């Protein structure tokens, strides 16, 4: 059997069904670790294929498709299922979210649909490959501690033991029909920073009676940028951003305290730890030096994501074979974070990008944007490529 052309044909035939599934999931989004309806829907789709399912991490779903000699090698395929707390802006979109304030703005509906489609293809072709494919539908990618870490703790990489993991994520910056790969370091670690600067509030016309936490916070935020601009090795990508500053005073009222929240990201674990210490040291010095008090918490989040060099090179070649040489792009380092990184730290892994951009369909909005959408034609490549890569890896000569 010509597996490649068979998968391409069947993926094309499945597209209307894939669109139906994706729209159902899109219309019924659920937040991280609350994916009860989504998990039940995934289970029903897998049961219809004759697959047995297992629950891990409460709302995670796992199933195994056994080929010939099922214990020879196990490839894991992962999709995340959670949505974001975003109000969808979707004028004229017939399949918009039915849950106000919750939206699939990061393409997880596409990931889940693609893996369900791949599950159907792989079930049909289970006599054409040796080994097994473990389907991993994961909760809570958008929220610490990350559903991947919880599923690993619950044993998702065992029984049967997973040899390699493959993950796919939409990319609205890449045209539909194309995909992108990057061997080696790819995505950053992510840490959350929570700061409270405490001063002494009072009338804005009498600052000499107060300890102004707003002024102190301004100096502190500027000083903390030294962590990236002066303390970091320029060869190590690092980002420090503060996206939330609350000083609940008024035009003539200096508040008692200021709340600040931000994120730190990098691609080096040793520097990551050093940066945490440096940030605490600088913040403490500035705040206390100006008469205030500091409360600071740095919550360690996902580790950096590193694609296994050999595996990713191999899968990139297979993707070119499936899609065509010109349809596979090389990716650069991206300072966003992904909890697939936990899989990449545990077993040889590859995390690649699926193009969903189509200007005519207005699907170029960034992920996490309230008007984010995808070109649903990408579902054909989404499920077909994932199935093809899994079979190619299982049939790879030792």
N, C-alpha and C positions, 0 to 999 in steps of 0.2 A: 504493500500500500504506500502511496505517496502521501506521507503524513502531513507535510507542509501544505500542500494544495487541498487536502481534505479539511484541515483545520480552517484554512481561509474560506473555503466554500461554506462550511457549517457556521462559521462566525458570521458571515454575511446573512445566512438564512435566519440566524438567531437574533439579528439586530432589532426587529420589531418587539420581540419578547424582552430583550435587554432594556429597551427604552421604557417598556411598561414597568419593569422591575425598578429601574432607576427612578422613575417618576413617583412610584409608590413610596420608596424610601425618602425621596426628597420632600414629598408632601407631609411626611410623618417623622420629622427629625426628633432626636432625643439627645439630651446633654450627656456629657461624660459620666460613665458609670450608672447611667439611668436608661440604658438601651434595652429595656425589657421587651417592648413591642418589636423592635428591630431584630433582636436575637430570636424571638419566637418566629418571626417571618423567615429569617435565614434557615432556621431549623426545618420549617415546613417545606421550603424549597429543596433542601438537601434530602429530606425524607422522601420527597417525590422522586428523587433519583435513586432511591434504594439505599441511601447511606445512613449509617448510624452516627449519631451526634453525641457529643459530650460537652458539658458546661464547665468552664474554668473561670476564675475571677468573677464569679456571679453572673455576668452578662456576656462572657466570652463563649464562643461556639467553636468546636473543633470536630473535624471529620477526617477520615483517612480513606483514600482510594488506593486499593491494592492492585498492582499489576502482576506480571509473572515474577516469580521469585521475590515476593514482597519485602523480604528483610534485607535484600542485597544493598539497597541505598534508599534513603528517605529525603525527599526534597520538600521543604516547607514553603507554602505560599501564604502570604499575609495580607489581610485587608483590615482597615480600621472602620468603625461604624458610627462614631459619635459626631454630633453636630456642635454648633457654636451658639453662644447667647447673643445673636445679632438679629435685628429686625430686617427682614428681607425687603428690598426695594425691587419689585418685579412687575412693573406696569405691563399689562397684557400677557404676562406669563401664566399659562393655564395650569401649570403644575406647581405653583408657588406653595410655600409652607403653610400648613393649616394650623400651626402652633405659633401664635404671636410671640415674637422675641426669640425664637429659636430657628436656626437656619443651617442647612448644609452649605456653608460658605468655603469649605476647604476640599470639596470633592470626595469626601468619604462615601457618599452615596454611589459615586462612580467606582470607587475601589471595591466596595462590597458587591456591586452588580457585576463588575468584571470578574471577580473571583467566583461568583455563582455561575457565570457563563463558562469560565474555565473548568469549573467542576463538572458541568454537563459534558463538555468536550472530552475531558479526561476520563470520565465514566464510560463514554462511548468508545474510547480508544484504549481501555485498560489492558487489552490483549496485545497492544503494540509497544509496550514498554516494560522494562524490568525494574522492580523496586516499588516504592509507594510514594504517594503525594499526600502530605498532611495539609489540610485546609485550616487556616487559622483566621477566624473572624474576631477581631480584637476590640475591646471597649477602651474608652478613656485615653485616646492619644493626646487630646488637647489639654489634659489636666494632670498635674503632679499627683501621685508619683509615676503616672504613666501606666496604661493597661498592659503594655508589653512586659514591664517588670513584674507585675502581679501574675500574669499568665506563666511567665518563666518560673516564678516561685511556686506556682501550682503544678508545675511539671509538664508544660506544653512541649518542651524539647525532648521529652522522654516518652517511652512506651507508645509507639516506637521512637527510638532516638533519631533526632533530626541531624542530617549530615550537612545540609546547606539551607539557608533561608533566602527567599527572594521576595522583595516588596516593590510595589508600584505606586506612584503618586502622580496626580495630574499636574500639568505645568501650563498655565495659560499664556506663557511667553513663547511656547513652541507650537507651531502649526499642527492642526489635526493631521494624523497620518504619520507623524514623526515621533521619535522618541530620543531620549538623551541618557548617556551613561558617563560616569566618572570613576575610574579605578582609584583606590586609595582614599585619603582624607576627603570628605565631601561636605559634611554638615557640622555645625558647631554644638558644643555643650551649651546648656542654658541654665542660668541660676536666677532666682528671683530675689530682689533686694527690697527690704521693708525698713524704713527709717522714720523715727519720730524725733523732731528737734523741739525741745521744751525750753521755753523762755519765761518771761513775765509780761503778761499783756497789760494794756492800758490805753489811754487816750493818745491818738496819733499826734496831737499837738504838744505832748509832753514826753518825748522819747527818752529824756534823761532819767525818768522815773521807771522806765521799762527795760526789759532785756528782749530785744526784738528778734523772734525766731525766724521771721521772714528774711531779714537781712542776713542772719547767720546761715540760713538754708541756701541763700543765693551764693554766698562765698563757698559753702561746702560743696555745692554741685559743681561749681567751676573748678574748685581744687581737685575734686575726684577725677576730673578728666585727665589729670596727670598720670593716672594709673595706666591709661592706654597710650597717651602721647609721649610719656617720658619713662615710665617704669617698665613697660612691656618691651620685649625684644621685637624690633620692627619686622622680623621674619615670621613672627607668630601672629596670625590674624586675631584681633580682639575687638569687641564692641561693648561699650558701656552707654546705656541710654536710660533716661528717666522720663517716663510717660505720664506720671501722675504726681501732682503737687497740690495739696489742699491746705490753704491758709484761710480759715473761716473767720476772717475779720471783716472790716468794712473800710470805707474811704478814710474814716477817722478813728478806726479801732485797730490796734495792734493785738493779734490773737495770742493766746498762751502757748500754742503749739502749732507745728506744721507737720503734715503727713506727706511722705515722699515714697514713691514706689518706682522701681526700675528693673532692668535686666542686665546681666553680664554674660557675654558669650565668648568662647575661644575654642581653639583646636589643640590645646596642649594641657594635659591633666596636671603636670607639675606647676606650670605657670598659673593655672586656674586656682590652685590652693594658695599660692603666693599672692595672687591678686586679691583674694578674699581678705587675707591678713592686711594687705596694704590699704584696701578700701576702709577697713575698720579703723586702722591707725590714723589715716588722714582725716576721716570724718570726726573721730574723737578729738583729734588735735585742734581742728578748726572750731568745732562747736564749743568745747570746753574753754578754749582760748578766748572765745568771745563772750564767755559767761553763761552759756547755755548748758543743757543736759542732753545727752544722746541715748537713744534706744535704737539699736540696729540688729536686724536679723537677715542673714543671707541664706536662703533655702537652696540647697544643692539640688539641681534638677537633672535632666537627662545628660548622659555623657556624649562626647562627640561621636559622630557616625563615620566609620571607616569601612569602605567597600573593600572586600578581599580582592587583591590585585589580580591573581590568576583567574579566579571565578568570574570576576566582572569583565575582564578582557575576553574570556571565552563566551560569555553571554552576549557581549556586544557584537561579536562576530556572528553569533546565531541570530541576533536581531537584524543584522544587515542581510543575512540570508533570507529571513522571513519578510522584511519590509522593503529591502533594497538599500544599497550602499548610501545613496543620497538622503535617505530618510532617517538616518541615525546620526545624532549630533554628539559632540564632546561637550561636557558640562564643566563649568568652573566651580570653585569652592563657593558655597552658599552659607551665610551666617545665620540662617534660620535653623531651628532644631526639630528633631523628630525622635520619638521614643522607639522607633525601629532600631535606634542605636544600641539598645540593650541586646537585641538579637545579634547585631554586628559585633558586639563585645564577647558574645558567648560561642558563636559558630561562624564559619565562613559565610558571608552574606553579601547580597547585592541589592541595592536600592536604586531604582532607575525612574525616569520621568516619562509620562505619557502626554503627548501634545494634545491640547484641547482648544487651541485658538482658531477662531474663524471670524474675521472682521465682518463678513456679511451677516453673521448671526450674532454679532455683538458679544462675543465670548472672550474678550481680551482683558476683562477686569481681573485684578489681582485676587489671589485667595484672601479670605477674611474681609473682602469688600461686600457691602450689603447688596450690590447688584451682580455679584459673581454668578456665572453660569458656565456651562460647558457645551461644546459642540457634541451632541449625542452620537454623531457618527463615529466618534473616537471609541465608543464602547466596543465596536467591532474589533479594532486593534487591541483594545484593553484586555478583552477575554482571550482573543486568539493568540496574541504574543505571549501572554502569561502561560497558556497551555503549551505552546510550542517550546518555550524556554524550559519548562519543567520536564517535558519528554526528552528534549535534547540533552539536558543535564543527566537524566537517569540513564540514557543510552550512551553517555560518554564513556569511551574506553578507559579502563583503569590505568 
